Amino acid sequence: MSERPSRSIDFDTDRLDRDPLWSAEFADTDEWLVERQDPGGSDVRFEDERLRIDCRDSGGVTVWSRREFPEDVVFEYTAVVHENGTNRPTSRNINCFFRAREEPGQPLEATTRSGAYPEYHDWPNYIFTLTRTHTRLRRDPGFDLRSELMVGIQPDEEYTVRVAAVGDRIQVAVNGRVLHDWTDPDPHGSGWIGMRTYDTDVTYHDWTVYGVE
């Protein structure tokens, strides 16, 4: 493929579009596609402009926006993990998929997925992972690990994730600290964004996507 210049985003830059491309209202509408391993054991709720997912002991859950976003975006969300009434630490997963795309022109729901994690590893996407023990950035297909740090999160604390996917460069910051900064020699293009969690009770809010000048 032709070479493209590496473009970076300073997380305090004014290069973001003044108005967001999209902000999640978290209402129970057709906006969302929910994929979950144990529909009877997991709870997914849209209430008070927030998304609450409780999948402790019931596998993984992915909640997609059905919108396709352009290649160059910056998006952010805030998450809080809850462990009240839990007699053990949960996995504390506040993950996301981005630039996810199967066949060009194919809608998100064209492929039925159970929410099992391996189902996402054989088609193009990036995965940002933040758990109680580590954070990682992976590239699919292939589940290739591109960046890793052994830092974790605590329950009942807010974590704001900001992802910049601009050209061939992927940057991820959490609460203002850049954790991942990687350049992909063969970057994915436009695609879907989805929240992903596993064995966690988590609330997401303030999920916003910005274009880049």
N, C-alpha and C positions, 0 to 999 in steps of 0.2 A: 504494500500500500504506500501511497505518497507520504512523505514526511510532513508533519505539522509542527509548528513551533510550540515549545512548552510554555504554557501560560499559567501563572500562579495567582492566587487570590490572597491578599492580605486580609485577615479576618476582621480588621477594623477599617477596611477600605470603603470608599464611597462609589465603587464601581458597580455595586448592586443596583438594579432598577429600583426606583423610588417606591413603586407599588409592587407588591408581590404578585407572582403569577397565580398563586393559589394559597389559600389558608383553609385548613381543615375546620369544619364546623362540628364535626363529630356528632352528627344526627344520624339516626338509624334509617338510612336511605339507600338507594341503588348505587350511590357513590362508591360503596365498599364491596370488596370481595374477601370473604373470610375463609381461610383454609386451616382446619384444625384436626389433629390426630384423633382426639377423643371428644366428639361433640357433646356426649352426655356428661363428661367429667370436667370440661372446661367451661368457663363463663366469659362471654364477650358482651360488653355493654357500652352503649353510647349514651352518655348523660352529662348534663351540666357542662357542655362543650368540652368533654373529656372522653377518652377511650380507656376503659378499664378491662384488662385481660387477667383472668385468674386461671392458670393452667398448672397449678401445683399438682404433682403426681399424675399428670394426664397428658404428657407429651408436649408437642410444639404447636404454636399458633402463629399464623401470618395474616395480617390485615393489610390488604392492598388498597390504594386509591386506583380506580379504574382509568384515571387520566394518564395519557402518555406525556412525559415531560421532555423538553429539548435536551440536547447533549450537554450544553453548558448551563449548569444551575448551581446555586447554593441553597441548601435546605437545612432547616433546624427543627428540633423538637426538644421538649423537656419531659423527663420521666422520673417517677418516684416508685421505688420498690417497697412493698408492704410485707411484713413478716409477723404481724400481730396474730397470736393464736397458733403460730407454727412452732413445733418443738425441735426444729432443725433449721440450719441455714438452707435457703433455696438456692437455685443456680444464679439468681439475680441477673437475668438476661434482659438487656435493653438494646436489642440489635436492630439492624435494618438492611434491606436490599435496595439497591439503586442501579440505574441504567440497566434494568432488567428487560430483556427482550427476547422473544422466541423468533418466529418467522416474521419478516416484514409484513405489515398489514394484518397480522393475526391478532384478534382480540385476546385480552388477558384470560378470559374464561374459556378459551378454546381448548385448553388442556386442563383436565381434572386432576387436582393434586390433593393428597390426604393431609398435608401439613407435615409429613415426615421430612426431616432435614435433608437426607440424601437426594430427594426428588429435585432439589434446587441446584444440584451440582453438575448437571449435564447440559445446561443451557446458559447463555450469556447473562451475567450479572456480576455485581460486586457485593460483598457482604462485609458490613462493619459489625464487629462483635464487642460488647462490653459486658463483663460478668463480675462475679464476686472475687475472681482471682486474676483475670487477665483481660486485655483488649487485643483484637486482631483485625487485620484487613486481608480479605481473600478475594481471589478472582476466579470466577467460573466461566466456562466449563473447566472442570478439573480440580476444583477446591484447592487452588494453589495459594499457599500462605505467602503474603508479600510483606507484611509488617506485623510485629508482635511486641507488646510490652507487658510485663507482669505487674499490672496495677489493677485494683479492683474497686468495687463500689460498696456502699453501706446502705442498709435499709433506712427508709424514712428521711432521705436526703434528696434534694432535687439535683438532677444532672441534666444540663443543657448540652445537647450534641449539635454541632454544626459541621456539615459536610460540604466541601467545595469540590465539584467535579467539573473541571474546565479544561477542555482540550485533552491532553494526555496526562494531566496531573490530577491526583486525588489527594486531598488534604482533609483530615478530620481533627476537630478540636472538641474537648469536653471541658465545660466550665472555663473556657478561655485558654486552656492549655492544649497546644498542638501535640497530638499523640501519633499521628500517622501522616507521612508526606512521601508519596510514591509516584513515580512517573511510569506509565504503562506504555511500552513501545508499540502496542497494538490495541488502542483503547476502544471500548464499547461506545456506542452512540446513544441516541435518545432511547427512552424506555420508561418503565414504571418504577415507582417507589413504594416500598411496603415496610411496615413495622413487623418485627419478628421477636418472639420470646419463647422460652422453654422453661418448664418447672419454675414458674415465677408468677407472683401476683403484682401487677404493675399498672400504673396509671400514666397515660401519655396526654400531654396537652401542648398547645401552642406549636403545632406542626405547620410550618410555613415554607413555601418554595419561592425562591427569587430567581429572576433572570439575571444575566450578566451582560454588561455593556461590551 
